[in-house]
Amino acid sequence: MSTPSQPGPVSQPVNPGQPNLLAYGIEELALFVSFTRDTYLSTFGVQAPAWDPTRLRKTWFDSTADVSDPANVAVYNIVGTDPNGNWTLKQMVIQTAEAATVNLPGAITYPPYFVAPTAATRGGSFINPTYLSLQSDAVALMNLLDGSGLFDEGQSSTFPVLYPASEPRRLWDFLFNGLVINVGLLLSGQNADGIGSPGQWDSSSGQPLWVPDPAPPTGLDDTRPPRDMPVRSLLLNEKFQVGLMGVSVIRTDLQQQADASAGQFTADDRATLQQIYQILVKS
């Protein structure tokens, strides 16, 4: 496989070792780590991509997949059944663009918007810190909304605000269609669903209002089977077996030892009898 084609979260195939167990689940053969939306965020510090309803749920990704050409494909072994219903290894061929990304159900979360308290006062009472903002944020928002005339309402000679030296925020307002608009309130509305949550400004009412985007699909009600997890090849002393808990992997060497310890007829016993039989037939 090629080296990672782009920066970002890294997940490379790792051939897992063989468990020292008589039987184990097929997840022990997995080449990749399986993620949820929460573990993806805690592992990489970034949100997983938004749920894509056109794709199957996919809990793993291969950052070594070559996505330089949209036509590229990746080939993996997966656990499945043959035409006779027997469990075996099959090939899965998918586009590398899909191989390189997860598709996890759940909604993207955004950092909560926190307004720090303030010691600023007006008329002897503490003011609501929601009305405060930094000048840099105020200028940027005024320019974005085509407002004008930015001013600090707290500098009023009749009703001034007393700002402590440690308070960098001010009661910034600007004019919009002849109305006085408080920047702090706009920022609070814009970030009500979290910092960076999607939406757009709407001034059709005569003043700017933040309108959140409609909630996107989350995939939590998706009932389709997920994209299979790639697995390593079976070793010579491994085979699939179906039991009460479904399909698992059996170590034939440990099974033989267990049968011998229990006094049961083993494969070696059967081979020995076959050799004796051949000798008797020839003699």
SERO-4910 file (N, C-alpha, C, O; in steps of 0.05 Angstrom, whole numbers):
BEGIN
 pado doro    nc1    nc2    nc3   cac1   cac2   cac3    cc1    cc2    cc3    oc1    oc2    oc3
  Met    A     17    -24      0      0      0      0     17     25      0     40     25      8
  Ser    A      6     46    -10     21     71    -11     22     85     16      8     77     34
  Thr    A     38    105     17     39    122     42     15    140     43      2    144     23
  Pro    A      8    150     67    -15    168     69    -14    190     49      6    203     45
  Ser    A    -37    195     35    -38    215     14    -45    243     24    -42    262      9
  Gln    A    -54    245     49    -61    272     59    -58    272     89    -61    252    102
  Pro    A    -52    296    101    -49    297    130    -76    293    144    -97    296    131
  Gly    A    -75    286    169   -100    282    184    -98    257    201    -76    246    204
  Pro    A   -120    248    212   -120    224    228   -108    200    213   -112    197    189
  Val    A    -93    184    228    -78    162    215    -89    135    226    -91    131    251
  Ser    A    -95    117    208   -103     90    215    -91     71    194   -100     71    172
  Gln    A    -71     56    202    -57     38    184    -63      9    191    -67      2    214
  Pro    A    -64     -9    170    -69    -37    176    -47    -49    193    -23    -46    187
  Val    A    -55    -64    213    -36    -78    231    -44   -107    232    -67   -113    240
  Asn    A    -26   -125    225    -33   -153    226    -33   -163    255    -12   -164    267
  Pro    A    -56   -170    266    -57   -177    294    -45   -204    300    -45   -222    283
  Gly    A    -34   -207    323    -22   -232    331    -44   -253    337    -67   -247    338
  Gln    A    -35   -278    340    -54   -299    345    -59   -302    375    -40   -306    390
  Pro    A    -84   -301    384    -89   -304    413    -83   -333    422    -86   -352    406
  Asn    A    -73   -335    446    -67   -362    457    -93   -373    470    -93   -378    494
  Leu    A   -113   -376    453   -139   -386    463   -149   -408    444   -142   -409    420
  Leu    A   -165   -425    455   -177   -446    438   -196   -435    417   -196   -443    394
  Ala    A   -212   -415    425   -231   -403    407   -232   -373    413   -229   -364    436
  Tyr    A   -236   -357    392   -238   -328    395   -255   -317    372   -258   -329    351
  Gly    A   -265   -293    376   -283   -280    357   -268   -271    332   -243   -267    333
  Ile    A   -282   -267    310   -269   -259    285   -259   -230    288   -242   -222    271
  Glu    A   -268   -215    308   -257   -188    312   -227   -189    319   -213   -168    316
  Glu    A   -217   -212    328   -189   -214    334   -172   -215    309   -147   -214    311
  Leu    A   -185   -218    286   -170   -218    260   -169   -191    247   -157   -187    227
  Ala    A   -182   -171    260   -185   -145    247   -159   -131    242   -141   -131    259
  Leu    A   -157   -118    219   -133   -104    211   -133    -75    221   -112    -62    222
  Phe    A   -156    -65    229   -159    -37    236   -174    -33    262   -188    -51    271
  Val    A   -170    -11    275   -185     -3    299   -213      5    290   -216     19    270
  Ser    A   -233     -3    306   -260      5    301   -267     29    318   -262     28    342
  Phe    A   -280     49    307   -285     74    321   -315     79    323   -331     70    307
  Thr    A   -323     93    345   -349    106    346   -343    136    342   -320    144    341
  Arg    A   -364    152    341   -360    181    338   -345    192    362   -329    210    359
  Asp    A   -351    181    386   -338    191    410   -309    183    411   -291    200    418
  Thr    A   -303    158    405   -275    149    406   -258    161    384   -234    165    387
  Tyr    A   -270    168    361   -255    181    340   -247    209    350   -224    217    345
  Leu    A   -265    223    363   -259    250    373   -238    249    395   -219    265    395
  Ser    A   -240    230    413   -221    228    435   -194    219    426   -174    226    438
  Thr    A   -193    203    404   -167    193    394   -152    214    378   -128    217    381
  Phe    A   -167    228    361   -154    246    342   -158    276    348   -145    293    336
  Gly    A   -176    282    366   -180    310    374   -196    325    353   -198    350    355
  Val    A   -207    312    333   -224    325    313   -249    309    309   -250    285    315
  Gln    A   -270    322    299   -295    308    293   -292    289    269   -278    296    250
  Ala    A   -306    267    271   -308    250    247   -325    264    227   -342    280    234
  Pro    A   -321    258    201   -338    270    180   -368    266    186   -376    246    199
  Ala    A   -385    284    176   -413    281    180   -424    256    167   -413    246    147
  Trp    A   -445    245    179   -457    220    168   -465    225    139   -478    245    132
  Asp    A   -458    205    122   -464    206     94   -485    184     88   -479    161     88
  Pro    A   -511    192     84   -532    172     80   -529    156     55   -542    135     51
  Thr    A   -512    164     36   -508    149     11   -489    126     15   -485    109     -3
  Arg    A   -476    124     39   -456    103     44   -466     86     67   -483     93     83
  Leu    A   -454     62     68   -459     44     91   -444     54    116   -424     68    113
  Arg    A   -454     46    139   -439     52    163   -412     39    162   -409     16    153
  Lys    A   -391     53    170   -364     43    167   -347     53    191   -344     77    194
  Thr    A   -338     35    208   -325     42    233   -295     43    231   -282     50    251
  Trp    A   -283     36    209   -254     36    206   -247     53    182   -263     59    165
  Phe    A   -221     60    181   -211     74    157   -182     67    153   -167     60    171
  Asp    A   -173     69    128   -146     62    120   -133     87    108   -137     94     85
  Ser    A   -116    100    124   -104    125    115    -81    120     96    -69    139     85
  Thr    A    -74     94     91    -54     88     71    -66     84     43    -52     81     23
  Ala    A    -93     85     41   -106     81     15    -99    104     -4    -99    128      4
  Asp    A    -92     98    -28    -84    118    -48   -109    130    -61   -122    118    -78
  Val    A   -115    155    -53   -138    169    -63   -131    189    -84   -147    207    -90
  Ser    A   -108    187    -96    -99    206   -116   -116    205   -141   -117    225   -156
  Asp    A   -129    182   -146   -146    179   -170   -173    168   -160   -173    148   -147
  Pro    A   -195    182   -167   -221    173   -158   -228    144   -167   -245    131   -155
  Ala    A   -214    135   -188   -220    108   -198   -205     86   -182   -210     62   -186
  Asn    A   -187     94   -165   -171     74   -150   -189     57   -132   -209     67   -121
  Val    A   -182     32   -129   -197     14   -111   -177      1    -92   -153      0    -97
  Ala    A   -188     -9    -70   -173    -24    -50   -185    -51    -47   -210    -54    -49
  Val    A   -169    -71    -42   -178    -99    -39   -171   -109    -12   -148   -107     -3
  Tyr    A   -190   -120      2   -186   -131     29   -199   -158     32   -217   -165     16
  Asn    A   -189   -174     51   -203   -199     59   -223   -192     80   -219   -177     98
  Ile    A   -246   -205     78   -267   -203     98   -278   -231    104   -273   -249     88
  Val    A   -292   -233    126   -304   -259    133   -332   -260    121   -348   -241    124
  Gly    A   -339   -282    107   -365   -285     95   -371   -314     90   -356   -332    100
  Thr    A   -391   -319     76   -399   -347     69   -397   -352     40   -400   -334     23
  Asp    A   -390   -377     33   -389   -385      5   -417   -393     -4   -436   -393     11
  Pro    A   -420   -401    -30   -447   -408    -40   -460   -431    -25   -485   -434    -26
  Asn    A   -445   -447    -11   -456   -469      4   -462   -462     34   -470   -479     49
  Gly    A   -457   -436     40   -463   -428     67   -440   -432     87   -444   -428    111
  Asn    A   -417   -441     77   -394   -445     95   -379   -419     99   -375   -404     81
  Trp    A   -370   -415    124   -355   -391    130   -327   -392    119   -314   -413    122
  Thr    A   -319   -371    107   -293   -370     94   -283   -341     91   -297   -323    100
  Leu    A   -260   -337     79   -250   -310     73   -257   -304     44   -254   -320     26
  Lys    A   -268   -279     41   -275   -270     14   -261   -243      9   -250   -231     27
  Gln    A   -261   -235    -16   -249   -209    -22   -271   -187    -23   -293   -192    -32
  Met    A   -263   -164    -14   -280   -140    -15   -265   -119    -31   -242   -112    -24
  Val    A   -277   -109    -52   -265    -88    -68   -281    -62    -65   -305    -62    -71
  Ile    A   -269    -41    -55   -283    -16    -52   -266      7    -62   -242      4    -65
  Gln    A   -278     29    -68   -263     53    -77   -245     62    -54   -253     61    -31
  Thr    A   -221     71    -61   -202     80    -40   -213    105    -25   -206    109     -2
  Ala    A   -229    121    -39   -241    144    -25   -258    136     -2   -259    149     19
  Glu    A   -272    113     -5   -288    103     17   -271     89     37   -275     92     62
  Ala    A   -251     74     28   -233     60     47   -219     80     65   -213     73     88
  Ala    A   -213    104     56   -197    123     72   -213    138     92   -201    154    108
  Thr    A   -240    135     94   -256    151    112   -276    133    127   -285    113    117
  Val    A   -282    141    151   -304    128    166   -330    140    158   -332    160    144
  Asn    A   -352    126    165   -379    137    162   -394    129    187   -406    108    188
  Leu    A   -393    146    207   -403    140    234   -430    153    239   -433    177    234
  Pro    A   -449    138    250   -474    150    257   -471    169    280   -452    167    296
  Gly    A   -490    187    283   -489    207    304   -485    235    293   -477    238    270
  Ala    A   -491    254    310   -489    282    301   -462    294    309   -450    287    329
  Ile    A   -452    312    292   -428    327    298   -434    345    322   -455    359    322
  Thr    A   -416    346    341   -420    364    364   -401    387    362   -379    385    349
  Tyr    A   -408    409    374   -392    434    372   -386    443    400   -402    440    419
  Pro    A   -362    455    404   -355    464    431   -375    485    441   -383    502    426
  Pro    A   -383    482    466   -403    501    477   -391    529    478   -368    534    483
  Tyr    A   -409    548    474   -402    577    475   -404    586    504   -425    585    516
  Phe    A   -381    595    515   -380    603    543   -375    633    544   -356    643    533
  Val    A   -392    647    559   -388    675    563   -377    679    592   -391    673    611
  Ala    A   -353    688    593   -340    692    619   -354    714    635   -363    733    624
  Pro    A   -356    710    661   -368    731    677   -351    757    677   -328    756    668
  Thr    A   -363    778    686   -349    804    685   -353    819    712   -373    815    725
  Ala    A   -334    835    718   -336    853    741   -344    881    733   -346    899    750
  Ala    A   -350    885    707   -359    911    698   -386    918    710   -403    901    712
  Thr    A   -389    943    716   -414    952    729   -426    976    715   -412    991    701
  Arg    A   -451    980    719   -466   1003    708   -487   1012    729   -504    996    736
  Gly    A   -484   1036    738   -503   1045    758   -500   1029    784   -520   1026    799
  Gly    A   -476   1019    790   -472   1004    814   -479    974    812   -476    960    832
  Ser    A   -489    965    790   -497    937    786   -479    923    765   -471    936    746
  Phe    A   -474    898    769   -459    883    749   -476    881    723   -500    876    724
  Ile    A   -463    884    701   -477    882    675   -477    852    666   -459    837    674
  Asn    A   -495    846    649   -497    819    637   -474    815    618   -472    830    598
  Pro    A   -456    796    623   -432    793    605   -439    785    577   -423    787    559
  Thr    A   -464    775    572   -472    768    545   -471    791    526   -468    787    502
  Tyr    A   -474    815    536   -474    839    520   -446    848    512   -443    866    496
  Leu    A   -425    836    524   -398    844    519   -386    829    496   -394    806    490
  Ser    A   -366    841    483   -352    828    462   -324    841    458   -320    864    468
  Leu    A   -306    827    445   -280    839    438   -284    858    414   -301    853    397
  Gln    A   -267    878    413   -269    897    390   -263    883    364   -276    889    343
  Ser    A   -244    864    364   -238    850    339   -262    834    329   -267    834    304
  Asp    A   -276    821    347   -300    806    338   -322    826    329   -336    820    310
  Ala    A   -324    848    343   -345    868    335   -340    879    308   -359    881    292
  Val    A   -315    886    302   -309    897    275   -314    877    253   -326    883    233
  Ala    A   -305    852    258   -309    831    238   -339    826    233   -346    823    209
  Leu    A   -355    825    253   -384    819    249   -398    843    236   -415    839    219
  Met    A   -390    868    244   -402    891    232   -397    892    202   -414    897    186
  Asn    A   -372    887    194   -364    887    166   -379    864    151   -387    868    128
  Leu    A   -381    841    164   -395    818    151   -424    825    145   -434    817    124
  Leu    A   -437    839    163   -465    845    160   -470    872    147   -493    881    145
  Asp    A   -449    885    138   -452    912    125   -464    932    144   -480    949    136
  Gly    A   -457    931    169   -465    951    189   -445    974    188   -427    975    171
  Ser    A   -449    993    206   -431   1017    206   -432   1029    234   -449   1023    251
  Gly    A   -413   1048    238   -414   1064    262   -409   1049    288   -424   1054    307
  Leu    A   -389   1032    289   -384   1017    314   -378   1036    337   -363   1055    334
  Phe    A   -390   1031    360   -385   1048    384   -389   1031    409   -403   1011    410
  Asp    A   -376   1041    431   -378   1029    457   -400   1042    472   -398   1065    481
  Glu    A   -422   1028    476   -445   1039    490   -438   1046    519   -451   1063    531
  Gly    A   -417   1033    530   -409   1038    557   -396   1065    561   -391   1073    584
  Gln    A   -389   1079    540   -376   1105    542   -397   1127    544   -390   1151    542
  Ser    A   -422   1121    547   -443   1141    550   -437   1159    574   -429   1149    596
  Ser    A   -440   1185    571   -435   1204    592   -457   1204    614   -453   1211    636
  Thr    A   -481   1194    606   -503   1194    625   -506   1168    640   -516   1167    662
  Phe    A   -497   1146    627   -501   1120    639   -476   1103    632   -479   1082    619
  Pro    A   -453   1110    642   -428   1097    634   -425   1069    647   -437   1063    667
  Val    A   -408   1053    634   -400   1027    646   -372   1030    657   -354   1041    644
  Leu    A   -368   1020    681   -341   1020    693   -328    993    687   -336    973    699
  Tyr    A   -309    994    670   -295    969    662   -270    965    680   -254    984    682
  Pro    A   -266    943    693   -241    938    707   -218    936    687   -222    929    664
  Ala    A   -194    940    697   -170    939    679   -166    912    667   -155    909    645
  Ser    A   -177    891    680   -173    864    670   -194    855    650   -193    833    640
  Glu    A   -213    873    643   -235    866    625   -229    877    597   -231    902    593
  Pro    A   -223    860    577   -217    870    550   -242    875    534   -241    888    513
  Arg    A   -265    864    542   -289    867    526   -303    893    532   -299    906    553
  Arg    A   -320    901    514   -336    926    516   -364    921    506   -370    901    494
  Leu    A   -382    940    512   -409    939    502   -410    950    474   -420    972    468
  Trp    A   -399    934    455   -397    943    427   -424    941    413   -438    920    414
  Asp    A   -432    963    400   -456    964    384   -449    975    356   -428    988    353
  Phe    A   -466    970    337   -463    983    311   -491    989    300   -511    978    310
  Leu    A   -492   1005    279   -517   1012    267   -524    994    243   -506    988    227
  Phe    A   -549    986    241   -558    969    219   -586    977    212   -605    974    228
  Asn    A   -590    988    188   -616    998    180   -628   1018    200   -652   1018    205
  Gly    A   -610   1034    212   -619   1054    231   -623   1043    259   -631   1058    277
  Leu    A   -619   1017    263   -623   1005    289   -596   1001    303   -576    997    290
  Val    A   -596   1003    329   -572    998    345   -571    968    351   -590    957    364
  Ile    A   -550    955    342   -548    926    345   -525    919    364   -502    929    360
  Asn    A   -530    903    385   -509    895    403   -495    871    393   -507    851    386
  Val    A   -468    873    392   -452    851    381   -452    826    398   -454    804    388
  Gly    A   -451    830    425   -451    808    443   -475    790    440   -473    765    440
  Leu    A   -499    802    436   -523    786    432   -522    771    406   -531    748    404
  Leu    A   -511    784    385   -509    770    359   -491    745    362   -497    724    351
  Leu    A   -468    749    375   -449    726    379   -462    704    395   -457    680    389
  Ser    A   -477    711    415   -491    691    431   -511    675    415   -512    651    417
  Gly    A   -526    689    398   -544    675    380   -531    657    360   -540    635    354
  Gln    A   -509    667    349   -494    652    328   -483    626    339   -481    606    325
  Asn    A   -475    626    365   -462    603    377   -480    588    396   -470    573    413
  Ala    A   -506    592    394   -525    579    413   -523    548    411   -526    535    432
  Asp    A   -517    537    388   -514    508    384   -485    499    386   -479    476    379
  Gly    A   -468    517    394   -440    510    396   -423    527    377   -433    535    356
  Ile    A   -398    531    384   -380    546    367   -375    532    340   -366    509    340
  Gly    A   -381    546    319   -377    535    293   -401    520    282   -399    509    259
  Ser    A   -423    518    296   -446    505    286   -457    519    261   -457    544    260
  Pro    A   -466    504    241   -472    516    216   -498    532    216   -517    526    231
  Gly    A   -499    552    200   -523    569    197   -517    593    180   -496    594    167
  Gln    A   -535    612    180   -531    636    163   -546    660    175   -565    656    190
  Trp    A   -536    684    168   -549    708    177   -573    715    159   -570    713    134
  Asp    A   -595    723    171   -619    731    156   -627    758    166   -633    762    190
  Ser    A   -628    778    148   -636    805    155   -662    813    143   -668    837    141
  Ser    A   -678    793    134   -704    799    121   -723    813    140   -742    827    130
  Ser    A   -720    811    166   -738    824    185   -729    852    191   -742    866    206
  Gly    A   -707    861    179   -697    888    183   -674    889    202   -661    910    205
  Gln    A   -668    867    215   -645    866    233   -632    838    230   -647    819    223
  Pro    A   -606    835    234   -593    809    230   -601    789    251   -600    794    275
  Leu    A   -609    766    242   -616    743    260   -601    718    250   -600    714    226
  Trp    A   -591    703    268   -577    678    261   -597    655    258   -612    650    276
  Val    A   -597    642    235   -615    620    230   -599    594    227   -584    591    207
  Pro    A   -600    576    246   -585    551    244   -594    534    220   -617    535    212
  Asp    A   -575    520    209   -582    501    187   -599    479    198   -598    472    222
  Pro    A   -617    467    181   -633    444    190   -614    422    199   -593    418    188
  Ala    A   -624    407    219   -608    385    229   -603    364    207   -622    355    195
  Pro    A   -578    357    201   -573    337    181   -579    309    190   -582    305    214
  Pro    A   -581    289    172   -586    262    181   -563    251    198   -540    259    193
  Thr    A   -569    234    217   -549    224    235   -542    194    230   -522    184    239
  Gly    A   -560    180    216   -555    152    211   -562    134    234   -558    110    233
  Leu    A   -572    145    256   -578    129    280   -601    110    274   -604     90    289
  Asp    A   -618    115    254   -639     97    247   -633     80    223   -651     68    212
  Asp    A   -608     81    214   -600     65    190   -599     36    197   -585     28    216
  Thr    A   -614     19    183   -615    -10    189   -599    -27    170   -599    -51    172
  Arg    A   -585    -15    152   -569    -31    133   -545    -43    147   -535    -31    166
  Pro    A   -535    -66    139   -511    -78    151   -487    -60    146   -486    -47    124
  Pro    A   -468    -58    164   -445    -41    161   -426    -52    140   -427    -75    133
  Arg    A   -407    -35    132   -385    -44    115   -368    -63    131   -361    -57    154
  Asp    A   -360    -86    120   -345   -106    134   -317    -96    142   -306    -79    129
  Met    A   -308   -106    164   -281   -100    173   -260   -118    159   -264   -143    159
  Pro    A   -239   -107    147   -218   -124    135   -204   -141    157   -200   -132    179
  Val    A   -197   -165    149   -184   -183    168   -159   -195    156   -155   -195    131
  Arg    A   -142   -206    173   -118   -220    163   -126   -248    154   -148   -257    158
  Ser    A   -108   -261    140   -112   -288    131   -112   -307    155    -99   -302    175
  Leu    A   -126   -330    152   -124   -350    173    -97   -363    172    -85   -367    151
  Leu    A    -87   -370    196    -62   -386    197    -68   -415    193    -91   -424    193
  Leu    A    -47   -431    190    -51   -460    184    -65   -474    206    -78   -495    202
  Asn    A    -62   -464    231    -75   -478    253   -101   -464    262   -109   -465    285
  Glu    A   -114   -450    243   -139   -437    249   -160   -445    229   -155   -451    206
  Lys    A   -185   -446    239   -208   -451    221   -233   -438    233   -234   -432    257
  Phe    A   -252   -433    216   -278   -422    225   -295   -444    236   -295   -466    227
  Gln    A   -311   -436    256   -330   -455    268   -354   -440    277   -352   -418    288
  Val    A   -378   -452    273   -403   -439    280   -413   -452    306   -416   -477    307
  Gly    A   -419   -436    325   -430   -446    351   -454   -430    359   -466   -416    343
  Leu    A   -461   -433    384   -484   -419    395   -481   -389    394   -501   -374    391
  Met    A   -456   -379    395   -451   -350    395   -444   -340    367   -435   -317    364
  Gly    A   -449   -357    347   -443   -348    320   -416   -359    310   -406   -378    321
  Val    A   -405   -347    290   -380   -356    278   -357   -347    295   -356   -324    305
  Ser    A   -338   -365    299   -313   -358    314   -290   -372    300   -293   -387    281
  Val    A   -266   -367    311   -242   -379    301   -232   -400    321   -231   -394    345
  Ile    A   -225   -423    311   -216   -445    328   -187   -450    322   -179   -452    299
  Arg    A   -170   -452    343   -142   -461    339   -142   -491    339   -147   -504    360
  Thr    A   -136   -503    316   -137   -532    314   -116   -546    331   -121   -568    341
  Asp    A    -93   -533    335    -72   -545    352    -81   -547    381    -77   -567    394
  Leu    A    -93   -526    391   -103   -526    419   -128   -544    422   -132   -556    443
  Gln    A   -144   -545    400   -167   -563    401   -158   -592    403   -170   -608    418
  Gln    A   -137   -599    388   -126   -626    389   -115   -633    417   -119   -655    427
  Gln    A   -101   -613    429    -91   -618    455   -113   -621    476   -112   -638    493
  Ala    A   -134   -605    472   -157   -607    491   -171   -634    488   -179   -646    508
  Asp    A   -174   -643    463   -187   -669    458   -170   -692    470   -181   -711    482
  Ala    A   -144   -690    467   -126   -711    478   -128   -711    508   -128   -733    520
  Ser    A   -129   -688    520   -130   -686    550   -157   -698    560   -158   -709    582
  Ala    A   -178   -695    543   -204   -705    551   -207   -734    544   -229   -746    549
  Gly    A   -187   -746    532   -189   -774    524   -205   -779    499   -214   -801    494
  Gln    A   -209   -758    483   -225   -761    459   -208   -770    435   -184   -767    435
  Phe    A   -222   -780    415   -208   -789    390   -199   -764    375   -216   -748    366
  Thr    A   -173   -761    370   -161   -737    358   -155   -742    328   -156   -765    318
  Ala    A   -147   -721    315   -139   -723    287   -114   -740    284   -111   -755    265
  Asp    A    -96   -737    303    -71   -754    303    -78   -783    306    -67   -800    293
  Asp    A    -97   -789    324   -106   -816    328   -117   -827    302   -111   -850    294
  Arg    A   -133   -811    288   -145   -819    263   -123   -824    242   -125   -843    227
  Ala    A   -103   -807    241    -81   -811    222    -65   -836    228    -57   -851    210
  Thr    A    -61   -842    254    -46   -866    262    -61   -891    254    -49   -910    243
  Leu    A    -87   -892    258   -103   -915    251   -103   -918    220   -103   -941    210
  Gln    A   -103   -896    206   -103   -898    177    -77   -910    167    -77   -927    148
  Gln    A    -54   -903    180    -29   -915    173    -28   -945    179    -18   -961    163
  Ile    A    -39   -952    202    -40   -981    209    -57   -996    190    -50  -1019    181
  Tyr    A    -79   -984    182    -97   -997    163    -83  -1002    136    -85  -1024    124
  Gln    A    -68   -982    127    -53   -985    101    -33  -1007    103    -28  -1022     84
  Ile    A    -19  -1009    126      1  -1030    130    -12  -1058    129     -2  -1076    117
  Leu    A    -36  -1060    143    -50  -1086    144    -59  -1094    116    -59  -1117    109
  Val    A    -69  -1075    101    -79  -1080     74    -57  -1091     56    -61  -1109     40
  Lys    A    -33  -1079     59    -11  -1087     42      1  -1114     50     13  -1128     34
  Ser    A     -3  -1121     75     10  -1146     85     -8  -1169     81     -1  -1192     88
***
